[in-house]
Amino acid sequence: MNLALPWGANWEQEAGRRQREAATATTALQLLLQHAIAHPPGGDQAPDTLAVADLVALAELVRRCGTTAVGAARRLHDLHLTIHPTGIFTLTADEDLDDQEGRAPAGSDAQALAHLGFDADAYGRARHADFLARARGDHPAPPATPDALPAARGRTPLPYTAPPLTPGSPLHRADQLLQQHWGFGLAALHAVLATAAGWPTGPDGTAGVTPTELTAEAAAWSQLPTAELAAAVDRLRLHPGNADTGRPHPYTEVERSPRTLTHPLIDHDGRLLLLPWLLTTAADLYGSYLDDGRLPHPDLPAPVRDTLRRHRQLLDQRIETDVEAVARAAGLPHRARLLEKTAAQHGIPHLPGEIDLLIADPATARLWVIEAKNPEEGVAVHHVLQHVQRFGRYRDKLLAKTAVIRDHAAAAAHLCGAPDPLTWRALPLIVTRAVEPAAFLTDPQVAFTTADHLAATLATTSDPLPGWNGPGRQAAPVSR
């Protein structure tokens, strides 16, 4: 299906919700399920649907309040607690003090209450707006009409295809190391997840199997060694031994602990509960992590983690190549990977570090000083804070480089191969692969965009504003 279908509006709404939460987040229902595994209920009365709905609503309240409170405790944003006379309360990252009674804090009180002003809601809106913009940029097959869709006739067997790994690549080496340390590789991981997700379900949409049954079915389909598949099944189990993280706020640190998305085979009385929707999402999660040069396991063996880090270094180099390709396609004079020594030889002394991409645009007299970064994605509070701290250092270095280029603008333009002398203006710009949390602070100081939207940012005649420039920001340029 694609966005051109008659029900595309419904898909957009659902896609927005999924992207806002993201594969790295945890839902209230998953939180409730994991708590039940870690702390099995002691009664014998089966809850009805309404009771489960009440529990999910309570879990959602705990998750939202906990995430908001922990973010405020780490000074990512402000905290606003409103209590109604009936006892109903709201806990939000409220930035608007106009409607609050009393004077604003001053002096040491104000310093103690200072925060970064991270706008989580704006970040979420930008992420799913970017997701939709990229989806529209794809080239899907012509839309099918509802009556042309095939009728459901049960399961359709598909041949097994192993994950493509280039021999000698870091991913291939990581696969070999996984087999050495954990007894299975990426092929076994893929085979188990795909077999479990396609398992026939009962009327309630779930299935229950033994680990032996799942291993045998995966072996029959993939022809992989049974021992490897059994090890993968065991690694993907969520059971009382690993479901209880022991952390005070596990729902705010989902990337540090086992959870339903990383361990989607739910252990229950010696059998595995298979939830197809959870297993499909888990397979997507593992795929997205591998694309990012990671695996969602904090206890990953060090040799595997180091090898995946080398894969990430290749991804870092690729974004520099991609942003240069954008400048080349736009026909703009530019210089990639400008080293300090090279800059000094061309009349630009004291450059405090390499410039990933310097672009001269004669039409607007702008010198773009671009820093290209490919950070790991994440939405947990601790991960957002790490992004903000890391990009604070990147921003300061970029501003220092921009100041040098501004002082030697004519030489910089000449180095790029720009024509006739102009009164150049130097503008800093951070370009990332995905929407960056650091762009949503109260004072981001520099403009941010992604590689997908760099062409639109360069083409607009108005200068970008500090912060996010792309889908989800009013009047921001968007690449089509």
C-alpha positions in Angstrom: 0.0 0.0 0.0 1.1 3.6 -0.4 0.0 7.1 0.4 -2.0 7.4 -2.9 -4.6 4.9 -1.8 -8.1 6.1 -0.8 -7.3 5.4 2.9 -4.0 7.2 2.7 -5.1 9.8 5.2 -5.7 7.0 7.8 -2.2 5.6 7.1 -0.7 9.1 7.6 -2.3 9.4 11.0 -1.1 5.9 12.0 2.4 6.4 10.6 2.7 9.7 12.5 1.8 8.0 15.7 4.3 5.1 15.1 7.1 7.4 14.1 6.4 9.7 17.1 6.9 6.8 19.5 9.6 5.3 17.3 10.9 1.8 17.3 13.2 2.6 20.2 10.4 3.8 22.5 8.2 1.5 24.6 4.4 1.6 24.6 2.1 1.4 27.6 0.9 -2.1 26.7 4.5 -3.4 26.3 5.3 -1.8 29.7 2.4 -3.6 31.3 3.3 -6.9 29.6 6.9 -6.7 30.7 5.9 -5.9 34.3 3.6 -8.9 34.3 6.5 -11.1 33.2 8.8 -9.7 35.8 6.2 -9.8 38.6 3.7 -12.6 37.7 0.1 -11.9 39.1 -0.8 -14.0 42.1 -4.5 -14.3 41.6 -6.6 -16.8 39.6 -9.3 -14.4 38.3 -9.0 -13.6 34.7 -9.3 -9.8 34.0 -11.9 -8.6 31.5 -11.2 -6.3 28.7 -12.2 -3.2 30.7 -9.9 -4.1 33.5 -7.0 -4.5 31.0 -7.9 -1.2 29.4 -7.8 0.5 32.8 -4.4 -1.0 33.5 -3.0 0.1 30.1 -4.3 3.6 30.8 -2.6 3.6 34.2 0.6 2.3 32.5 0.4 5.1 30.0 0.0 7.7 32.7 3.1 6.3 34.6 5.1 6.2 31.4 4.3 9.8 30.3 4.7 11.3 33.8 7.9 9.3 34.5 9.5 10.3 31.2 8.5 13.9 31.7 9.7 14.0 35.3 13.1 12.3 34.5 13.7 14.7 31.6 13.1 17.6 33.9 15.3 16.2 36.6 18.1 16.0 34.1 17.3 19.7 33.1 16.3 18.9 29.6 13.2 21.0 30.0 10.9 22.7 32.5 8.3 20.9 34.6 4.7 22.1 35.2 2.4 20.3 37.6 -1.3 21.3 37.6 -3.6 19.7 40.2 -7.4 20.1 39.8 -9.5 20.3 43.0 -10.9 16.8 42.1 -7.4 15.4 42.3 -6.8 15.0 38.6 -3.4 16.3 37.6 -1.3 17.0 34.5 2.5 16.9 34.4 3.9 18.6 31.3 7.2 20.2 30.1 5.5 23.6 30.1 7.6 26.5 28.7 4.9 29.2 29.0 5.2 31.1 32.3 2.7 33.8 31.3 -0.3 32.0 32.8 1.5 31.0 36.0 0.9 33.0 39.1 3.7 34.6 41.1 7.0 36.1 40.1 9.6 34.3 38.1 12.6 33.0 40.0 15.7 35.1 40.1 19.3 35.0 41.1 20.5 31.7 42.5 17.0 30.2 42.3 16.9 30.9 38.6 20.3 29.4 38.1 19.3 26.2 39.9 16.1 25.9 37.8 17.8 26.7 34.5 17.2 24.1 31.8 18.0 23.5 28.2 14.5 24.1 27.0 14.2 20.9 24.9 10.9 20.8 23.1 10.0 17.1 22.9 6.7 17.7 21.2 8.3 19.7 18.4 10.9 17.0 18.1 8.3 14.3 17.8 6.3 16.3 15.2 9.4 16.9 13.1 10.4 13.2 13.2 7.1 12.0 11.9 6.8 14.9 9.4 10.2 13.9 8.1 9.1 10.3 7.9 6.1 11.2 5.8 8.1 13.5 3.6 10.6 10.7 2.9 7.8 8.3 2.2 6.3 10.6 -0.4 9.7 10.9 -2.0 9.8 7.2 -2.8 8.5 5.9 -6.1 5.9 3.2 -5.2 4.2 1.0 -7.7 0.9 2.3 -9.1 -1.8 2.1 -6.4 -4.1 -0.9 -6.4 -7.8 -0.5 -6.0 -9.5 -2.3 -3.1 -11.3 -4.8 -5.3 -8.0 -5.8 -6.9 -6.5 -7.0 -3.7 -6.1 -10.8 -3.5 -8.4 -12.6 -1.1 -6.9 -14.0 2.0 -6.2 -17.7 1.6 -4.0 -18.5 4.6 -0.2 -18.5 4.7 1.9 -18.2 1.5 5.2 -20.0 1.8 8.2 -17.9 0.8 11.8 -19.1 0.1 14.3 -18.3 2.8 16.8 -15.6 1.8 19.9 -15.0 4.1 20.8 -11.4 5.0 23.2 -10.1 2.3 26.6 -9.6 3.8 29.6 -8.5 1.7 32.5 -10.8 2.4 35.2 -8.9 4.4 32.9 -6.1 5.4 32.6 -5.1 9.1 29.1 -6.5 9.1 30.3 -9.8 7.8 33.0 -9.8 10.5 30.5 -8.9 13.2 28.4 -11.8 12.0 31.3 -14.2 12.5 32.1 -12.8 15.9 28.4 -13.2 17.0 28.7 -16.9 16.1 31.8 -17.2 18.1 30.5 -15.5 21.2 26.8 -16.2 21.2 26.6 -19.3 19.1 24.5 -17.8 16.3 24.8 -15.2 13.6 22.5 -12.6 11.8 21.1 -15.3 9.5 19.8 -17.3 12.5 18.4 -14.2 14.1 16.5 -13.3 10.9 15.2 -16.9 10.5 13.8 -17.1 14.0 12.1 -13.7 13.9 10.6 -14.4 10.5 9.4 -17.9 11.4 7.8 -16.7 14.7 6.1 -13.7 13.0 4.6 -16.0 10.4 3.4 -18.7 12.8 -0.3 -19.7 12.4 -2.4 -18.0 15.1 -5.6 -18.8 16.8 -8.8 -16.7 16.9 -7.2 -14.2 19.3 -4.3 -13.5 16.9 -1.6 -15.2 19.1 0.1 -18.5 19.2 1.9 -20.6 21.8 4.8 -22.9 20.9 7.7 -24.6 22.7 11.2 -23.5 22.0 11.9 -26.8 20.3 9.0 -26.4 18.0 10.0 -23.0 16.9 13.6 -24.1 16.4 12.6 -27.1 14.3 10.3 -25.0 12.1 13.0 -22.3 11.6 15.5 -25.1 10.7 13.2 -26.7 8.2 12.6 -23.4 6.5 16.2 -21.9 6.5 18.3 -25.1 6.6 20.5 -23.4 9.2 22.1 -25.5 12.0 19.6 -26.3 14.7 22.2 -25.4 17.4 22.5 -21.8 16.0 18.7 -21.4 15.8 18.2 -22.7 19.4 20.8 -20.2 20.6 19.0 -17.4 18.8 15.6 -18.5 20.3 17.1 -18.4 23.8 18.7 -15.0 23.3 15.3 -13.6 22.1 13.3 -14.8 25.1 11.8 -12.4 27.6 11.4 -14.2 30.9 11.3 -13.3 34.7 15.1 -13.4 34.8 15.7 -10.6 32.4 12.3 -8.7 32.3 13.0 -7.1 35.7 15.7 -4.5 35.0 16.1 -3.4 38.6 16.2 0.2 37.5 13.9 2.8 39.2 12.6 4.2 35.9 13.0 1.4 33.2 10.4 3.0 30.9 12.7 6.1 30.5 15.8 4.0 29.7 14.5 1.6 27.2 17.7 1.5 25.2 19.7 0.2 28.2 17.7 -2.8 29.1 16.0 -5.9 27.7 12.4 -5.1 26.6 9.7 -6.7 24.5 11.0 -5.2 21.2 14.5 -6.7 21.7 13.3 -9.9 23.3 9.9 -10.6 21.6 9.6 -14.3 22.4 7.5 -14.1 25.6 8.2 -17.0 27.9 5.1 -18.3 29.7 5.1 -21.5 31.7 7.8 -23.1 29.5 6.2 -22.1 26.2 6.7 -19.1 24.0 3.8 -16.7 23.4 4.1 -15.4 19.8 2.5 -12.0 19.1 2.9 -11.4 15.3 2.6 -7.6 15.5 5.3 -7.5 18.1 7.5 -9.9 16.3 7.2 -7.9 13.0 8.1 -4.7 14.8 11.0 -6.4 16.5 12.3 -7.5 13.1 12.1 -3.9 11.9 13.9 -2.8 15.0 16.8 -5.2 14.5 17.0 -4.1 10.8 17.1 -0.4 11.6 19.7 -1.0 14.3 21.9 -2.9 11.9 21.5 -0.2 9.3 22.8 2.2 12.0 25.7 0.0 12.8 24.4 -1.3 16.1 22.5 -4.2 17.8 19.9 -3.5 20.5 21.8 -5.4 23.2 23.7 -3.6 26.0 25.5 -6.8 26.8 26.9 -7.2 23.2 30.4 -8.7 23.3 33.1 -6.1 23.0 34.7 -7.5 19.8 31.3 -7.4 18.1 30.6 -3.8 19.3 34.0 -2.7 18.1 33.5 -4.3 14.7 30.0 -2.6 14.4 31.7 0.7 15.3 33.9 0.3 12.3 30.8 -0.2 10.2 29.5 3.1 11.6 32.6 4.8 10.6 31.8 3.9 7.0 28.3 5.3 7.5 29.9 8.5 8.8 32.0 8.8 5.7 29.0 8.1 3.5 27.1 11.1 4.8 30.0 13.4 4.0 29.9 12.0 0.5 26.2 12.4 0.3 26.2 16.1 1.2 28.9 16.8 -1.3 26.8 15.1 -3.9 24.0 17.5 -3.1 26.3 20.5 -3.7 27.6 19.0 -6.9 24.0 18.3 -8.2 23.0 21.9 -7.4 26.0 23.1 -9.5 27.4 25.1 -6.5 31.2 25.8 -6.2 32.4 23.9 -3.1 35.3 22.3 -1.3 34.9 19.1 0.6 37.0 18.0 3.6 38.9 21.2 3.9 41.9 20.6 6.2 43.6 23.2 8.3 46.8 23.0 6.4 45.1 23.3 3.0 43.1 26.3 4.2 46.3 28.1 5.5 47.9 27.5 2.1 45.0 29.4 0.5 45.0 32.4 2.8 42.7 31.1 5.5 44.9 30.8 8.6 44.1 29.4 12.1 41.1 27.2 11.0 40.3 25.3 14.2 39.6 21.9 12.6 38.5 20.3 9.3 35.4 21.6 7.5 33.4 18.8 6.1 31.9 20.9 3.3 32.4 24.5 2.3 29.9 25.8 -0.3 29.9 29.2 -2.1 26.6 30.3 -3.6 27.1 33.3 -5.9 23.4 33.8 -6.3 22.9 34.6 -2.6 26.5 35.5 -1.7 26.4 32.8 1.0 29.3 30.7 2.2 27.9 27.6 3.8 30.1 26.1 6.5 28.7 22.6 6.9 29.3 20.0 9.6 28.0 16.6 8.6 27.2 14.2 11.4 25.7 10.7 11.6 24.8 10.1 15.2 23.0 7.1 16.6 19.3 7.6 16.8 17.5 7.4 20.1 14.5 8.8 21.9 15.1 7.8 25.5 15.8 10.6 28.0 19.5 9.6 28.6 20.1 9.3 24.8 18.6 12.8 24.1 20.7 14.3 26.8 23.8 12.7 25.3 22.9 14.1 21.9 22.4 17.6 23.3 25.8 17.5 25.2 27.7 16.1 22.2 26.2 18.5 19.7 26.9 21.4 22.0 30.6 20.7 21.4 30.0 20.3 17.6 28.2 23.6 17.6 30.9 25.5 19.3 33.6 24.2 17.0 31.4 25.0 14.0 30.8 28.5 15.1 34.6 29.0 15.6 35.2 27.6 12.0 32.5 29.9 10.6 34.1 32.9 12.3 37.4 32.2 10.6 35.7 31.8 7.2 33.8 35.0 7.8 37.1 36.8 8.4 38.6 35.4 5.2 35.5 35.2 3.1 37.1 36.2 -0.2 39.8 33.6 0.1 37.2 30.9 1.0 35.1 31.7 -2.0 38.1 31.6 -4.2 39.1 28.3 -2.8 35.7 26.9 -3.7 36.1 28.2 -7.3 33.4 30.8 -7.0 33.3 33.5 -9.8 33.3 37.3 -9.4 34.1 38.8 -6.0 31.1 39.4 -3.8 30.3 40.6 -0.3 30.1 37.1 1.1 28.2 36.0 4.3 29.3 32.9 6.2 26.5 30.7 7.6 27.0 27.6 9.8 24.8 24.5 9.1 24.7 21.1 10.8 23.5 18.3 8.5 22.6 14.9 10.0 21.1 11.7 8.6 18.1 11.9 10.9 16.3 14.7 12.7 18.6 15.8 15.6 17.2 16.4 19.1 19.8 19.2 19.7 17.9 21.3 17.1 15.0 21.7 19.5 16.5 23.6 22.3 15.5 27.0 23.4 18.7 28.5 21.9 20.2 26.0 19.3 22.4 28.9 17.9 22.9 27.2 14.5 20.7 25.8 11.8 20.1 22.1 11.5 18.7 20.0 8.6 19.1 16.5 7.2 20.9 15.2 4.1 17.4 14.6 2.5 16.5 18.3 2.9 19.9 19.9 2.3 19.1 20.7 -1.3 15.9 22.6 -0.3 17.8 24.5 2.4 20.5 25.5 -0.1 18.0 26.6 -2.7 15.8 28.9 -0.6 16.7 32.6 -0.8 16.0 33.2 2.9 18.6 32.3 5.5 17.7 29.3 7.7 16.8 30.0 11.2 18.6 28.5 14.2 17.2 25.1 15.0 15.4 22.6 12.8 14.9 23.4 9.1 12.7 20.8 7.4 9.3 19.1 7.6 7.3 19.9 10.7 8.6 23.5 11.0 6.3 26.2 9.6 7.6 27.7 6.3 10.7 25.5 6.4 12.0 24.3 3.0 11.3 20.6 2.2 13.0 18.6 -0.6 10.5 16.8 -2.9 
